[in-house]
Amino acid sequence: MVVPGDTLIFKCELLAPIKRGIAKMKGYAFVGDTLVSEAELSASIVRKDS
């Protein structure tokens, strides 16, 4: 259980190589050493113009 004031540590791993700017990942959230949440995520990778 997560309560206000807890510190969440997020860890992500790539599930596949990045293709066409899309990254597919598996993410985990921990409080201390306890796994409190997990999810499959997709992210769009874009270049930042200077």
C-alpha positions as CSV (number, residue, x, y, z in Angstrom):
1,M,0.0,0.0,0.0
2,V,1.2,3.5,-0.9
3,V,0.5,6.4,1.5
4,P,1.2,10.1,1.2
5,G,4.9,10.8,2.0
6,D,6.2,7.5,0.5
7,T,9.0,7.7,-2.0
8,L,8.3,5.8,-5.2
9,I,11.2,4.4,-7.2
10,F,10.4,3.8,-10.8
11,K,12.3,1.3,-12.9
12,C,11.6,0.7,-16.6
13,E,13.0,-1.8,-19.2
14,L,12.6,-1.8,-22.9
15,L,10.5,-4.7,-24.3
16,A,11.6,-4.2,-27.9
17,P,14.0,-2.0,-29.9
18,I,12.7,1.5,-30.5
19,K,11.0,1.6,-33.9
20,R,9.7,4.7,-35.7
21,G,10.2,6.7,-32.5
22,I,8.0,4.4,-30.4
23,A,9.4,2.8,-27.3
24,K,7.6,-0.1,-25.6
25,M,8.5,-0.7,-22.0
26,K,7.6,-2.5,-18.8
27,G,7.6,-0.3,-15.7
28,Y,7.7,-1.1,-12.0
29,A,7.1,1.1,-9.0
30,F,8.7,0.3,-5.6
31,V,8.4,1.6,-2.1
32,G,11.6,0.5,-0.5
33,D,12.0,-3.1,-1.8
34,T,8.3,-3.7,-2.1
35,L,6.8,-3.8,-5.6
36,V,3.6,-1.7,-5.4
37,S,2.6,-1.3,-9.1
38,E,3.6,-2.4,-12.6
39,A,2.5,-1.5,-16.1
40,E,3.3,-1.8,-19.8
41,L,4.0,1.6,-21.3
42,S,4.4,3.2,-24.7
43,A,6.3,6.4,-25.3
44,S,6.9,8.6,-28.4
45,I,10.5,9.7,-28.7
46,V,10.9,13.1,-30.4
47,R,13.8,15.3,-31.1
48,K,14.0,18.5,-29.2
49,D,14.8,21.5,-31.5
50,S,17.4,23.8,-30.0
